[in-house]
Amino acid sequence: MITIPCPEQGMGDEFNLMDHSDLYILDFSPNLKTLCKLAVIQYSLEQSGLPHDIRWELAAMTTNSTISRPIFSSHG
């Protein structure tokens, strides 16, 4: 997560901050482990025989984050 000053408030007040929870990782040279995890996801391969840490990483790669709620909502 990254925190930046709110654009509407200017840059001077440290109490008017906005959190961004989007994170994108660009991996231009993925290793074999990463390529295998991507193949498991892409082809919906069976995961029950994989080590626990690999299954956890696959879940982390495919689960939406619920770290924070949206700043602006359509309900007012």
Secondary structure, DSSP 8 states (H G I E B T S, - for coil): -EEEE-TTT-SS-TTSEEEE-------SS--HHHHHHHHHHHTT---TTS-HHHHHHHHHHHS---SS--SS-TT-
